Amino acid sequence: MTKEDLRIVFMGTPEFAVETLQTLVENNYQVVAVVTQPDKPVGRHGSVLQPSPVKQYALSKGLPVLQPEKMKDPSFIEQLKGYHANLQVVVAFRMLPEVVWAMPEYGTFNVHAALLPQYRGAAPINWAVINGETKTGVTTFFLDHYIDTGRIIEQMPFDIPDDADVEYVYDGLMHLGAKICLSTLSKIVDSNGHPAACDQSSLIETELNHAPKIFKETCMIDWNKSCKKIYDFVRGLSPYPGSWTTMTDGEGHETVMKIYKTRKTNLPTKGNVGQLIADKKHLYVCCEDFLLQIEELQLAGKKRMEATAFLNGVKDIEKYFVR
């Protein structure tokens, strides 16, 4: 087999997937069609339809684009069969039914932003940072009946610095995902479509961490936790979707505050959990054990700002607390 023998259907939606699709195109792989989510309504009345980043790139390269509402739609299945693909590559897409993932001769493989079997689920990058991991990576695996459980083809590690936020890790894994996709395709070509792959059960040595979808309520800070855990929680959600808390002043007025950047300290807590403390130009919150320094925040209806700007507009900061 040669790379020219592969007829690839690519499936993906966000910017994260564009890097891999672009890499396939630039390395002269034959991408016969692209499948992505339907255009998303945006604007005040949802009157404007916004194409996905993957669709925008695919159209710029003249690639056919399919946007099924339902993956089991008979007309979509027939369209997909018409491209006679012998391999499908999935990056940051939705769950596929068996009629789709089992269609190509050489199967369907997924590029997942974690070192499986750890962090199966929709938000592996966020949860790895939230949990204070120092290492993550990318995995390619064949799709099967269950989410993120298929046979692993290849893995590549990625270090998470202690001060890294999700944006840093996202960018790093986006590029690494494109790299592992190329490597996996080489393995498929060299093995005539049947690369060595291992069962995930053989890799389970410790309790598994999961990566479920993140909702607004997921992002609320629990100030009763340790300084380290809250620090990791904030950077695991920064810059998007952003961790948040409710700030109350001395008169009972409440406002939502998003927190984007913090700094750990070894200063012992000297007030009630959630109390705000100012020290010259520094803003702190009392956690379970130590003070957590707040560096960047955003109040409801305001722009993102540094803590020093926030302090300039507040008097008697000790009357404020977050919960």
Secondary structure, DSSP 8 states (H G I E B T S, - for coil): --GGG--EEEEE-SHHHHHHHHHHHHTT--EEEEE----EEESTTS-EEE--HHHHHHHHTT--EE--SSTT-HHHHHHHHTT--SEEEEES-----HHHHT-STT-EEEEESS-TTTTBSS-HHHHHHHTT-SEEEEEEEE--SSTT-S-EEEEEEEE--TT--HHHHHHHHHHHHHHHHHHHHHHHHHTTT----B-GGGG--S---B-----GGGGB--TTS-HHHHHHHHHTTTTTT-EEEEEE-TTS-EEEEEEEEEEEEEEE--SSTTBEEEETTEEEEE-SSEEEEEEEEEETTS--EEHHHHHHT-S-GGG-EE-
